[in-house]
Amino acid sequence: MEEITLTINGIPKRLVVDPKKSLLKVIREDLHLTGTKEGCSAGHCGTCAVLVDGEVTMSCRYPVEKAKDKKIVTIEGIGTLENPHPIQLAFAVNGAVQCGFCTPGMVVRAKALLDKNPKPSRDEIVKAIQPHLCRCTGYVKIFEAIETAGAFLRKEINSVEPAKGGKILGQEVPRRDALAKATGTTLFADDIPIDNCTYMKVVRSPHHHAKIVSIDKTAALAMPGVLAVFTAEDVKGTNILKMAGDDQPVICGGKVRMVGDPVAAVVATTDKAAVEAMGKVKVVYEELPAVLTYEEALKQGAPQVHDGKPNVFFEQPIVYGDAEKGFAEADVVAEHDFSTQVIEHGYLENDSGVAYVHENGQLVVMSGSQNIHQHKNTIAAAVGVDPANVRMIQTATGGAFGGKLDVSVGGILGVAALALQRPVKLVFTREETFAATTKRHGFHMKAKVGAKKDGTLTALKMDVIADGGAYKSFSGSVVTRGIVHSSGPYRFPNASVTGKAVYSNSAIRGAMRGFGAPQTIFATECLLDEIAEKIGMDPFELRKKNGYVSGDTTICAQELNDSFGFHECLDQMRAHYDRAVKDAKAASTDTVKRGVGLGCVFFGPGRSAPDQSEAWAELLPDNKLQVWIGSADMGQGSDTMFWQIAAEAFGYPLEKVLLCTTDTNFTPDGNFSAGSRQTYVSGRAVQRVVEQLKKTMEENGCKTYEDMKAKGIPTISKLVHHTATTKLDPVDGHGTPWETYSFGIQMAEVAVDINTGKVDVVKLTAVHDLGTIINRINVDGQTWGGLVQGMGYALTEEYKYNETNSFAKFRMPRAKDIPDIEVHYVEAPRKNGPFGASGMAEFCLVPTAPAIANAVYNACGARVCSLPITPDKVKEALKK
């Protein structure tokens, strides 16, 4: 230990600490300044950025001894919630804040940049931001926020406050939590101060597949500060985390099925003691034969991942018309085998949470979650507690994208908290998040499309195999959505599509943005371009000719009887497409070829049937309107959207509306935040319940809370909103899986170096129809973020099981990768959406990868059917 003096945010501090301890740990643990975040502990993500004598420093890799006698500024020293810095205001107003976990580091970087360079160019801003990762925003709004802040500080503009508009809907209303996140005052799970807290670390399997012979806790329990070591025998309930799947244990008992499976949990009085004790838990394994790929899992006599269960655990066909007849009628056919890679979600907040037993006996679990009510029920059953005695609270959630639909920390925390009757905290390392959490499925698709010479599509055939990894998770739902959307937004009079999910001894796959649609639409859109080439038709015109119109029927035999603006999207894109084709021809050289590609999408907002949300609306004694709905906002802005819908429906200004969404003790079940469903389904529930309360008041001549109480009228209204959907028929796949659909078209302009195979995206253009826009900031944020995620999916991102363990090895787009992006919207109101809105958070990612793939082919003739489109794959395709 060593005495160290430093100045933190202008205040001298004197500390006695381990000199090798990171400055980040000192800031968070000793100084209790939690605005600075820990995302990777390796200096790769930028969430831990602080200023050391005016220079941006990644504090996670900076030993505190180097900070001796230096001036440190954290996010708390830049501005506060009561007195924010203009940079923080600019981040909030420009929509540069979504989940908010990266935001403090970004603000620190922006402050350093503007202090040294009051008028930076866009290129200088991009260069400054390059060390930072953001998975939500797509960076563009961050660039714009820094430009806005700079203009204000230079006195070129008078204000960074949002423009005041007369309307509530469609306006750029900043997120309700944006300024708190920009000032670092939002508390994520690891930030919450907990009295008498203990700390958990998880002992994980080093094997793909093995029998657990024995676990010896003796040495670990003898370590100073260790309170307990939990194994499967300590779990009092089913020990199964039953969400969509029914086979994943809280703690593995008989055997492990993947590297990273939990086999024991150490709880100690300090995090350091828990870490040291982990290595003292002695686990004896007997290795078993493993199947690491779906191909191995499907072989005759292959080892079973789950004893007594076949490795194929889900199947669903779709049969529409007569595919063989359709192909017989076709003049041209295009077919290929396609594959997509496994993807890490890449959220910057590691999985984390706290559990404790309340004085009323209730087990309270606090963590990031996309579905608090289902997590509550799942945890209760797993640990053996009545659901009424479990309370789930969603903490501020630093990104999710589907990865926090499954229970990762809540079950194992619940086991420990109940046994110890003390609060327990668990924070995954970045390596654990890579190893133990769900991933996007890799799909393997044999796809075939037929068409007549005039471009009329005649048939679609696709066989999909999804490697689900060691446990089911949401594989069934992902495969189902994937095959339903395999047609893209096009009329196919005949189709034969099958989907399978297969176990393997590899990382568990689950829900991720797009839920299977990015994979299948990649294949179909690529084949459409090949069809267009074979018949000598412009690929744009082929899409226009076959694009859905109201009254068409999908391959699930569902009539599209809602309004939608797909052809309006196409019409808006036409001029951009014509310009891009001319530009590409003019800009191509002998070594760098330019190309243009298209990708289209339709996407059903909601969960597979049945889908419902419950909402309550209450008039409070001060005549404010309180809305209650259990619905997770992970940065997409759903809380702000509900706020606007409620105000519009009741005829109130925003400041008279209150909202509660995050606590199962107080909120009805709004169902999960996934499948782009919260606006369309839960937003509609909020609209209807508020209108129901307003109608009750009007019918009884009541204008105030006092009027209602005087007449004995209930001041609270409750409503469950159901969508008109059905499950797919297990034989032919017919049904109404989603009530409506969102539509869009995207265009990619690329430059391909034919010597190196490197692909640069020059520009992305998108036109999306998502019904009525409730909040333009939310919509823009999801669109830019989705486009950039789609670009990463197309070109660089790939998770390799038991290899990818850091952001250095998983190449998400950074600031310098962002091309010119242009976005337009069509607003075709939906019949059953709130004020006509549809869902949009997921579908904006779906067509990006095929648009880029088609642009690469258009540029140089390299058809790459396997994502990501790496330089080596481009060079190999050029040889064919």
N, C-alpha and C positions, 0 to 999 in steps of 0.2 A: 504494500500500500504506500501511497505517496500523497503528500499535500500538494494540491495544484490550485493556483489562483487563475481566474479568467474573468472576463466581463461578458455577461450574457444579456443581450438586449439593453445595454446601457447600465446594467446593475453589476457591481463587483461581486464575485462569488468565490468562496474558499471551500474546497472539497478535499476529502481524504478518500482516494479511490485507487483501484488498480490502474497503474499508468498505461497498461496495455489495453484497457477497456476502451471500446470504441466511443468516440464522441457522441454518436447516436444513442448508445445505451445510457451514457451519462445524462444527456439531454432528457431522455424519456423517463428513465428510472430514478435518477438522483435529483434532477431538477423538476421533474413532473411536467414537462412541456411536451404535450403529446401531438402538437400540430405537425411535427416532423415525423414522417412515416417510415416504417421498415418494410420494403417490398421484396428485396432480393438478398440483402446482406453481402452483395458482391460488387456494388457500384455500377450495376448494369441498367437500373431502371430510373434513377433520379429522384425517387420519392423522398430520399433522406437529405436532399440538398439544403445546406445552410451557407451563410457567409462567414468566412474566417478572414478577418482584416480586409473585408471588402471583396474577397475572391470566393466564387462558388466552390464549395467543397462537398464531396459525397461523404457524409459523416459516418456512414456504416463502415468505411474502410480507413478511417482516420483515428489513430489512437489518441486518447485524450491528452497524453503527455505532450503531443505536438501543439496542443491548444494553449499551453501554459502562457499566461500573461498576454493572451491575444483577445481581440474583440470578436465575439460571436453574435451573429444576428440570426434568429430563427423566424419562422413565419409570424410568431406572436409579436416580434419586434418590428414588423413592417406595418401592421395595422390591426385594429380590433373590430369586433362586430359593431361596437358603438361608434368607432372612429376609423372606418376602413380607409386604406390607402387607395388612391385612384386606380392603381393597377388591379386591386382586388375588386373594386366596383366594375371595372371594365371586363374582368373575367366573368362576373355574374351577369352583366347586362348583355354581353355578346354571345352567351351560350357556350362559353369555353369551359363550363363546369358541368359534368354529368355525374358519374359516381363520386368524384371529388377526391379520390385517394391520391392521384398524381398531382392535384392542384397546388398544394403548398409548395412543393418543389419547383413547379413551373413558375409560380409567383416569385419565389426567391430568385430564380434565374432571370425572370423579366426585370426585376428590380436592379440586379447587377448590370444587366445590359443597358437599361435606360439611364442608370447613373453615369455610365461611361460613354454612352453613345445616345444622346437625346433624340436623334432622328435616324434610327436604323432603317436600312432598306429591308424589303421582304427577305432577300437572300441572307442578310446578316441576322435577321430574326430566326430563320430556319437553321442556320449554322449554330446559333446559341442554343436552340431547343434540342438539337440532335442527340445529346446524351440522355434525354428523357424519353420515357415511354408513356404513351397514352393509348389505351385499348378502346376507349369509348368515342372520342370526339372526331377522330380523323385529322386532328391537328389544325385544320384550317381556321376554326373559330378561335383557337389559341393564338395563331398568328394575328388574326384580326383584333383580338383583345389587346395585344401588346401595341399594335398600331394605334388603336383608340386611346389607350393610356398615354402613349407618347404624344399624341396630338393634344391631349388635354394638358399635359405637363408643359408643353411648349406654348400653351395658351392659344392654340389654333382653333380649338373648340371650347365652348363655355361649360359643357356638362357631359358627364358620362351616365347620367340618369336615363332610364328607358323613356321613350316617347310615350306620352299619355294619349290613349285613344278612347273614343267614346264606347267602343264595343268591348265585350269581354271575350267572345270567341274569335279565333283567328288572329289574335294579337300576339306580339312578341312579349309575353308575360314571362319575366325571368323566373326560374325555378324558385320555389319557396325556400329551399335550403341552400341556394347557390352562394350567398354571401357568407354563410356560416362555414361552408367548405372552403371558400377562398381565403378565409381568415384563419383556418386551421382549428376552429372551435368545435366542429362536428366530431363526435366521439364514435369511432369504430370500436369493434369488440375489444381489441387489445388496448384501447385508450381508457376504458372505463375503470375508475378507481374502485377497488374492491377491498373492504376491510377483511382481515384475517384470511386472505386469499392463499390458496395452495396452487401448485403448478404441476401440470401433467406433461409427460413425454411418452411417446408410443414406440414400443419395440416392434419392428417390422420384419417381415419375411425377406430373406435374401434369395429365396428360391422361387422358381416358376411354379413348381408343383411338388409338394412334399407332405408327408405325414408328420404330425407333431408327436414325437415320442415322449418327451418330457420337458417340463419347464421348472427350473430351480430358481426360486426367488431369494434364497437364503442370503447370499452375499449382498444383493441389492438392498434387502430390508435392514441389513446391518450398517448401511451407509448413514452418516450423519444427516439428519433432516428428512430422511425418507419416511413417509407415513404409511404407504401401502403399495403393493404391486398387484394389479388386477389381471386376471385371466378369464377365459370363457366360463369357467366354473363359478365365477363370482357374479355372472349376469343372471338376474332372477327371472327375467321374462323369456320371450321367445328367442332372444339373441339374434333376431333377424330384422334388418332395416327394410321393412316392407313399404315401399313407395309404389312405383310401377312394377318393380321386380319383387321377388319373394325368396331370394336365395343368398343375400349378402349379410354375413354376420357382423355384429358389433365388434366382437373379438373372435378370431378364429379359434376353434376348438380342435376338432379331429385332424384337419389338414389345412394347408394354405394352397391358393390357386394362382397366385401371381406375386411377383416381386412387389413389396410394399404392403401386403396384407398385414393387418394388425394382429399380433399374437399376445401382447401384454401391454399394460399401461402403468407407468411408474408415477406416483404422486408424491411430491416433496414440498417442503416449506419454501424452497427457492427454486427458481428455474435452473440455476447452475447445479444444484444438488440432484434434481431430476435428470438432467443431462448426464451427469457422472454416473448415476445409478443405472441408467439404461444398459451400459456396457457390462454391468455385473449380473444382469439377468441371463442365465444360461439356458438356451433352448437347444434341445437335441432333435434333429430332423432326420427323417428317412426319405431321401429324394425319390420321387416317382417320375415315370415317363411323362413328358409334357408335349402339348401341341401348341406351338407358338403362333401359328397362322390358321386361317380358315381352311386352307388347302389341306394342311395336316389333319385338322379336326374332322374333315369330311372323308378321309381315307377309310377304307374297310378295316375294321379292327382297331381303329384309333383309340387311344386312352380316353376315357370319359372324364371330362372336367368336373362334372358333378356325378357322383356315384349313382348308378341306377337311372340316369337320365340321358337321353340322346343328346349329342352335341348340337343338333339342330333344335332350337327351342322355340322358334316362332316361324310361322308360314302364313302368307296371305296372297291369294290370287285376285286378279281383276280380269274378267272376261267380258268383252263388249263387242257385239257383232260377231263377225267371223274373220279372224286375222288371216287365216290361210287364203280365204277368198279375196280378202283385201290385197294381199301380196300378189295373187294371181292376176288381179286387175291392174296392178301397177306397171307403168312403163319403165320406171327406174327404181332401184333399191339402193340404199346406203346402209352399211352395217359395219360395226367395229366392236371390239372389246374395249371398255373404258374402265379406268380405276381412279379412285380418289384416295388421298392420304389421310392418315390420322392427324388430328389437330388438337393442340392444347388450347383451352379457353383463353388463357393469357390475362385473366384479371389480375390486378396488381395487389390487391389485399389478399394475403394468404388466408386459407380457411382458419377460422379462429372462433372462439366462443368462451362463455362462462356459464357455469351451472351452480345453483345453490338451492338449499331448501328454505323456503320462507317460514316465518314464524307460525303461519297457519297450516304448515305441513305440506304445502304445495311445492313440487319440484319446478324450479324456474330455470329455463334454458334461454340464454341470450346469444344469438349469433346471426350472421348473415344468412338470409333465407329467401327463397322465391315462393314459399308456400307455407306460411306459419301454421295454418290449421292442420294440414296433412303432416307436417313435421311433428306437431304435438301428438297426433294419434300414433304416428310411427314410433316415436321415442317411447311413448307410454307402453305400447305393446312389447317393445324390445326389452325394456328394463323391468317390466312386470308391475306397472302402476296403473291405476284407473285413470283414463284420460282426463277426468274431472280434476285430478290432482296433479296435472301438468299444465304449466303456463309457458307458452313460447312467445318470446319477444324478438322481433327482428331488429337487430342493430343496424346502424348505417352500414351499407353493403358496398364494398369497394369493387364493383363490377361483378358480373355473374355470367350472362350470355348462355344460360342453361346449366352452368356448372354448379349452381347452388340450389338446384331442384332436389338433388339427393341430399340425404343427411350425411354429413361428413364428420362433424365433431360432436353433435348433440347427444347421440346415443352413448358414446363412451364417457362423455362428461356426466351424463345422468347417472350412470352406474357408480362413478366415484363419489359424486355429491351425495347420493342417497346413503352410501356406505359410510362416508366420513362425517356427514352432517356438517360439512364446511364448504365454502365456495371453492371451486376448482376452475382454473383457466387452462385452456389448451390453444396454442398458436402453432400452426404448422410452419416448418421451414419452407423455403422455396423448393428445395429438393423434394420434400414430402408432398407438396402440392402437385408437382410434376408426376410423382410416382403413384400417388394413392387416390387421386380424384378422377372424375370421368373425363373422357375425351370425345371429340367428334368422330363418328364412325368413318372408317374407310369403306367405301362401297366398291364392289366389283360387278360390272354390268356388261352383259351381252345385249347389245341394242341394235335394232333394225327398224328402218322407216321406209315405207313405199309411197310413191306418188305417181300421178299421171303426167303426161308431157306438158299439160297446161298449168301444172303446179298444184293441183288438187291432191291433198294428202289422202292416202287410201288405207294405210295400216301402220300400226305401231306394235312392236314386240320388244319386250325387255325382261331379262331375267336378272334379278338383283340378289346378291349375297352380301350381307353385312356382317363383318367380324365384330361380335359384341363383347369380346374380351371375357373376363373371368365371371362376370355376373350380369344378370339381365338388365338392370336399371330400366331405362326408357327405350330399349332397343325395339320393342314391338311397335311403339308409337312412332319412332323415327322411321322404321321401315314402312309403316302404313302411310305416313304422310309422303314419304319419298315416292312410293308407287302411285299414289293418287295424283301427285303433281308431275308424274313422269311425262304426261302428254304436253306439258307446258300449256300456254294459253291458246291452244289450237284444237280445231275440229279433227278428230280421228274417228271415222265411222266404224273402224274395226281396231280392236286392241286385245292383246294377250300379254299381261304383265304379271310377274310373280316376284314375291319378296320373301327372303329367308334371313333369319338371324342365327348366328352360330357362335357357340362358346369357343374360347381358346384360352390358353394360359398366358394371357397378356393383359395389359392395362384395361380396366373397365371402361366401356364406352357408354355414353349417355346422351342427354339432350344437349344440343348446341345450336345456336342461332341458325334458323332455317329448317332444322328438324328433319333432315333427309332430302328436302327439296333441292338444296344446292348440288347434291350429288347427281340425282337423276336428270335434272334440267340441264346440267353440264353436258350429259351424253346426248340428249334430244336436240339441244340447240346446235351442237356441232354437226350432227347428222343433217339438220335442216340446211346448213350451209353447203354440205356436200350434195344434197339433192338439188339445190339451186344451181350449183356449178354443172351438174350432169345434164340439166335440161336447159341451160343457158338463160336462167332467169335471175334477176337481181335478188339477192337474199332479203332485201327489205320488202320487195313486192311479194315474195313468197310468204312472208309473215303476214303481210297485210291481207293477202288473199284468204289465208286460212285462220286468221285470228278470230277468237270468240266474239260473237255478238249476243245481245240479250235474246234468250229463247233457245240458244244452242244447248246441247247436251254433252256432259263430260263423259269420260270413259267409265265413270261409276254410275252412269245412267241418271245423273242428276241434271234437271233442267235449270239453266241459269236464268232465273226469273227476277233478279234484282237489277237495278241500274248499275252500270259501270262504264268507265271511260277509256277502255283499252285502245280503241281506234282513234280517239282524240289524242292519246299519248303518241301513237304512231304518227299521226298527222303533225303534231308539234315537232317530232324528231326529224321529219323528212328534210327540212332545210338544213339542219345541222349535219345530217348524213351526206347530203349532196356536197356541202362545203368540205367536209372531211375527206371524201373520196378525191376531190380535186386537189386538196392540200397534200394528200399522201402521194399522189402521182408526181406532183411538182417537187416534193422534198426527197424522194427516193434517190439514192446514189448506187454505185456499183457494189458498195460494201455495207451500207446501212439502208435497209429496205423499210419503207413505211407502209402500214396497213390499217384497215378499218374493220371492225367486227361488231356484230350486234348480239344481244342476248335479251330475251323477253321472259316475263315471269307472271304467274298468277299465284296467289297465296291465300289460303283460308285462315282468317283470324279466329282463333279459339282452340280449345282442346278437342281431341276426338270425342265424339258423343259418348255420354251426355255431357253437356256443359251448362253451368249455371253460376250465378253470383248472387249473394245476398247483401243488401245494403239497408241501413237505417238512416233516417233523417229526424232530427229532434230540434224543436224550438226551445231555446234556453231562457231562463228567467230574465236575462238582459236583452232578450229578443234577437240574439245572434242565432245563426243556423249551424247546428253541429251535424256533421255527416260521419257515419261509422261504416267502415268496410275493411276487412282484413285482406290487404292487397300490397304486395311488395314493390316498392320503388327502389330499384338498384342503380338509379342514375338516368333511367329513360324519361323520367319526369311525370310519371303517372299521378303522383300526389297533386302536382300543379294542375294537371288535366282535370282530375276530379273536382278540385277547387273551382275551376272555371265553369265546369258543367253545372255544378250545384248552384253557383251564383246566378248563372244565366237562367236556369230552370225556376229559381225562386224569385228572380227579379231583384236580387240584392247586389250591392257592390262587393267586391272581393274581400274587403276588410271586415265584413260582417259574417263571413263564413269560416267555420273551424272544421278541422279534419283529423280523424284518428284512424290509422291504418295498420299499426304494427304490433298489436298486442292481443293474443287470443282471449284474454280475460275480458276484453271490452269490445271486440269487434266481431261481427258476423263473418262468415266465410266468403271471401271474395275469390277463392280458388287461386290456382297458381299463376304467377307472372311468367308466362311463356306462350309461344304460339301466337304472338302479337294479339293477345286476347283482352288485355285490360281495358283499352279504350273502347273496343267494340262491345264486349260483354259486360264488364264491370262498370264502364262508363254509362252504358245504357241502364244498368241497375240503379246507379246514382241518379240519373235523370228521372227515371220513372218514380223512384221513391220520394224524391223531392217534389215532383209534380203531384204525387198522391197526397203528401202533407199539405201542399198549397191548396189543392182542391177541397180537402176536408175543411180547411180554414174558411175558404170562400163559401162553401155550402152551409156553414154554420155561422156566417157573418162575423168571423173572428179575424182581427188584424194583429193582435198581440198575444204574447204568452198569458197575460192577465185575462184577456178575453176567453182564451181556451180553458184556463183553470176555472173561471167563473161559470162556464157552461158545462164543465165536466168533460170536456173533449180531450182525449189523449194528446199529449204534446209530442209524442214520438210515433213515427210511422215506419213500418217494416215491410220489406218486399223481397221476394226471390225471383230473379229474372232468369228464365230458361231460353236457350236457343232452340230453334226448330231443326234439330239434327237427329240422325240415326246412325247406329253402328253399321259398318260394312257387313254385307252378307259373307259368311265364311267361305262360300262356294264360288260365287261370281264377283264378289267385291262391290256389288251395287249398294247404293245408299246415299244419304245426304250427310257427308262427314263434316261439312262446314256450311253455315247458313248463307254466307256471302264470300266474296273474294276481292283482294286488292290486286291491281295490275300495274305493269310498268314495262318500259323498254330502256335499255342502257346501250351506250356505244363506247367502244374503246378505240383509241388511236394509239398505235404503238410504233416503235422503231426497233428493228431487229438487226443486230450486227451479225452478218452471216459468217464471219470468220470466227467469232467467239461464241455465237449462239445467245448472247445476252439480249434480253428483252427489256426495253424501257417503255413505260407507259407515259405517253405524251399528254394525253387528255382523256378524261372520263366525262361523258355527258349522260344525264339521266332525266327521264320524264316519268313521273309516277302518279298514278291515280289511287288515292287513299281516302276517297270521300271528302267530306268536309274537314278542313283543317281546324283543329281546336286551338293548338298552340304552335305557332310557326317556329319558335326556338326549339321546341322538342322535336318537331318534324325535321328541321334542318340538321340537328345534332344526330338523330338516328340515321338520316340519309348519308351524311358525310362519313360518319363512323362505319356504317355498313359497307359503303363503297370501298373504303380503305381496308376493312377486314376482308372483303371479297378479293381485293387486289393481292393481299398477303396470301390468301388461300390459293390464288391462281399461280403465284410466282415463287414464293420463298418459304412458306410455313410448312413444316412437317415434324410431327412428333414421332420419335423412334423409341419404342418400348425398351426400358432398361438402359437407355443411352442419354436421352434428352433430359437434362436435370437443371438447366439454367437458361436465362434469357440470352446468354451468349450463344447457346446451341439451338435456340428456337427463334428464328429470324422473323419477328413481327416487323411491319413497316415502321420506320422512324420518320422524323420530320423531312429529311432530305429525299425520301422516297415519294413524297406526295406530289402527284401531277396537278396540272390545271384541272379543276372540277367545276362543272356547270350543271345546275339542277333546276328543273322546272316541275310544276305540279298541275294536275288536272283534278278538279273537285266535282265529282259526280256523286251526289248524296245517296247513301244507302238507306233502304226503307227502315231497317231496324237498328241502325247505328245511332249513337247519341248525337242528335242534331245532324244526322247524316254521315257521321264519321265511320271509317273502317279502321282496321289495324295496319301498322306499318313498320314496326321495329325490326322485323326479321326479313321481310321480303326484299328490302333494299340491298342485301348482300347476295341474294340468290343468282341474279343474271350476270354478275360482274365477271366471274371466272370464264364462263363460256364466251362472253363478249371479247375478253382478252385472247382466249384460245383461237377464236375465229379471226381476230385481227392479226395474230401471228401467222396463221395460214394465209390470209389475204396478202400479207407483206411478203412472204418468202416461200410459201408452199410447204411449210413444215406443219403437218398435222400431228399434234401431240395429244394423245388420248389418255395420258396419265398425269394427274396433278401431283406435285407442282410442276410448272413448265420451266424446268431448269435449263441453263445453257447446254449442258450435255445432251439433254433430250432433244433440244432444238437441232443441234448438230447431227445427232443420229437420225432424226426425221428428214433432214435435208439430204441425207445419203440415199433415201428410198425413192 
